Amino acid sequence: MENNEKVTLKKVMIICSKGSIEDVYAALVMGNGAVMEGIETKLFFTFFGLDAITKKQMNKLHTATVGNPAMRMPGNLTFPTWLGVLPGVEAGVSMMMRNQMEKLDIPNVEEFLELIVAGGGEIYACKLAADMFGLKMEDFYDDVKAIITVGDLYAMCDGAGTQIIFT
Amino acid sequence: MATKSYAGVNVEVNDEGYMTDSSQWTKEIATEIAKQEGVELTEKHFEVLDYIRDKVAGGATLTIRGINKSGVVDAKSFYKMFPGAPLKKSTKIAGVSKPESCI
């Protein structure tokens, strides 16, 4: 028999494994949006995504200027790959992107995490990746709740209406 | 479009229950909508509602970040005052339209 019962989204686990501006912001916007809707939210950062919760790195994330076919110059001009290789170009482009976001009232990474936590969202770091990069609790943003294993993560996914989102 | 009666006044609301004519809003209406949403309004709530009404009247887009920086209330208290979906709830109670914002 067909089951047409709709289950409302109650909990989301958002996994961020990459450390570029756009990957991290995808996770933060999804996470903050869920908190705003009253959905229980847990963000799990792993591999290069750990940069987003590492005190030293979190507010200076970059976007890739090489190997990014959607990268364009202001005015929609093409952005040749060789240009992205030049020293300082990636930093400059990343700064422009961060400034543009600030203009649109998009918070920086630290402030975004603060808002998520203020609304009851929880932030976790992946144990395996933390071990790999030699990172400890004191290296992470203060509101990171714990360093957890993948098993711990799955244990948190209980209950109908839970979804895992991988950005 | 539908009409609802709050505090003895008939107000126009949309399908989601948001008032469509903000000028019809009174504190009494707010108190009744709040009750429906499970919120008991205090003086502090009205301060926040005034801020929201001012902002919306000025054409600004409401965001949690903006509320956090408003000086009226911080994000944490805002979430506590309007539990669940605070931006949606507070705007409904403030008699303004639902915010079109992702942040």
Chai-1 contact restraints between the chains, C-beta under 6 A:
chainA,res_idxA,chainB,res_idxB,connection_type,confidence,min_distance_angstrom,max_distance_angstrom,comment,restraint_id
A,M36,B,L87,contact,1.0,0.0,6.0,A-B,restraint_1
A,E37,B,A85,contact,1.0,0.0,6.0,A-B,restraint_2
A,G38,B,G84,contact,1.0,0.0,6.0,A-B,restraint_3
A,G38,B,A85,contact,1.0,0.0,6.0,A-B,restraint_4
A,P107,B,R65,contact,1.0,0.0,6.0,A-B,restraint_5
A,L115,B,I64,contact,1.0,0.0,6.0,A-B,restraint_6
A,L115,B,A75,contact,1.0,0.0,6.0,A-B,restraint_7
A,A118,B,A75,contact,1.0,0.0,6.0,A-B,restraint_8
A,A118,B,K76,contact,1.0,0.0,6.0,A-B,restraint_9
A,G119,B,Y79,contact,1.0,0.0,6.0,A-B,restraint_10
